[in-house]
Amino acid sequence: MYSLTYKVTTSTCDSEGKLKLYSALQMMQDCSEMWIDNEQD
């Protein structure tokens, strides 16, 4: 299992303190890139 340590900053949240959709998608992209890189090794 893979894990990603990511700090949620105010720029990734909306005015209600909820995670913005773009920020969530970016986190998923980062995880998928780590998975792909690890599979190629």
C-alpha positions as CSV (number, residue, x, y, z in Angstrom):
1,M,0.0,0.0,0.0
2,Y,1.2,3.5,-0.8
3,S,0.8,6.6,1.2
4,L,1.3,10.3,0.5
5,T,2.0,12.8,3.2
6,Y,0.4,16.0,2.1
7,K,-0.2,19.2,4.0
8,V,-3.6,20.8,3.3
9,T,-3.1,24.6,3.1
10,T,-5.6,27.4,2.9
11,S,-5.0,27.7,-0.8
12,T,-6.3,24.1,-1.3
13,C,-9.5,24.8,0.6
14,D,-12.6,26.9,-0.2
15,S,-14.2,29.6,2.1
16,E,-16.0,26.9,4.0
17,G,-12.8,25.0,4.8
18,K,-13.7,22.1,2.4
19,L,-11.1,20.7,0.0
20,K,-11.3,22.1,-3.5
21,L,-12.1,19.6,-6.3
22,Y,-8.9,20.6,-8.2
23,S,-6.8,20.1,-5.1
24,A,-8.3,16.6,-4.5
25,L,-7.7,15.7,-8.2
26,Q,-4.1,16.9,-7.9
27,M,-3.5,14.7,-4.8
28,M,-4.9,11.7,-6.7
29,Q,-2.6,12.5,-9.7
30,D,0.4,12.6,-7.4
31,C,-0.5,9.2,-6.0
32,S,-1.0,7.6,-9.4
33,E,2.4,8.9,-10.6
34,M,4.0,7.4,-7.6
35,W,2.3,4.1,-8.3
36,I,3.4,4.1,-12.0
37,D,7.0,5.0,-11.1
38,N,7.1,2.2,-8.6
39,E,5.6,-0.4,-11.0
40,Q,8.4,0.4,-13.6
41,D,11.2,-0.4,-11.1
